[in-house]
Amino acid sequence: MTQAPTSARSTPRHHDREIIALALPAFGALVAEPLFVMVDSAVVGHLGTAQLAGLGVAAALLATAVNIFVFLAYATTAAVARRVGAGDLAGAIRQGMDGIWLALLLGAAVIAVALPTAPALVDLFGASDTATPYAITYLRISTLGIPAMLMVLAATGVLRGLQDTRTPLYVAIGGFGANAALNAVLVYGAGLGIAGSAWGTVIAQNAMAAVYLAVVIRGARRHGTSLRPDAAGIRACAHAGAPLLIRTLSLRAVMLIATAVAARLGDTDIAAHQIVLTLWSLLAFALDAIAIAGQAIIGRYLGAGDEEGARAACRRMVQWGIASGVTLGLLVVASRPLFIPLFTTDSAVRDALLPALLVTALIQPVSGVVFVLDGVLMGAGDGPYLAWAMIATLAVFAPVALLVPSLGGGLTALWCTMALMMSVRMATLWLRTRSGRWIVTGAVRS
């Protein structure tokens, strides 16, 4: 793979074109993912309250089981992008196949655990007696789609590493459309009820995995790459992904602690907290799209041995993160009269919500830097540092957040602790990028 001169590839305009080309399709694909659950909820909601409640519990369990393995996408993106930068496309696809095989193995393990324990897991979430049967039905059937969901994560990482975020966008849109159609046909046309919704999701996810596999297999044949599982390669993928798993679990713990604290503050505050968290997640999609571009771009530069190109790309993406954060923060403030009435008409909830929203708006520039630097270090394969940094952040956040109720703080105080959490993350990531220790060149990070 030929490389342009560094001077031609290190201008702000060049980096802007790369970031936009990768981030915009990535954003579309990210937004499409939660639409699966929205479609299921819309269809199942017409069956009855108990069915919808059961879906809510099962969907939360399913999302947890899948999201903790998001490292399959992140680690694969970085590893494949390095190979691409080094001009080793055959090796890049081989690396991607190892990630897909690891996803398949992990999916089989999740099925082995989740199927027999489905009733206990649903009970652990406190589902009502009327909702429990529906939750168990949906969970058991949808669990059969987990290997496909994890393979989609890994294959998405392969294509991102190959600097292709358009194909994942097209597959996500197609999967969303297929899921919507299958839900309508199976739930109502075939009269399967909530089981039909679960089967629709399973079929759609397997179809998406099949499309991804077809794309990867075509690339493997073009470059003469073996499709057989390689034990050493799979172990290497697992080793690279383990720190990112720790990072993800630590971040998930932060969110769970915040929700638990909000619940202790009372019904009004937990209701307002859920609205703020929904907005936070929406804003995260936009910032995560830039982070995904960072993973692919940084990995490619380091694989090509271009340290200056990696540094220049990092600087430019930080500028993008700050600008995006400022823009999103201003949009939150400007749109609050339109946004708040969509979620609640309760004046008490609105009163609790407004100052927390303003805190969220103020920390968006910080969030922009955090997401970008997170993506940069992931692209560099600096997973161990990311794991330790997130553990340190959790250690700072947890005791401060847990003190909020006992000190008489409300929802605004809780979201100030969330701002503290993001500030600590920014500090740890900024120190790492300033040190330069994340810059390790070559086709494989040693």
Summary of the structure (lengths in Angstrom):
residues: 446
radius of gyration: 21.9
end to end distance: 22.0
largest distance: 66.0
contacts: 1671
relative contact order: 0.12
helix: 85%
strand: 0%
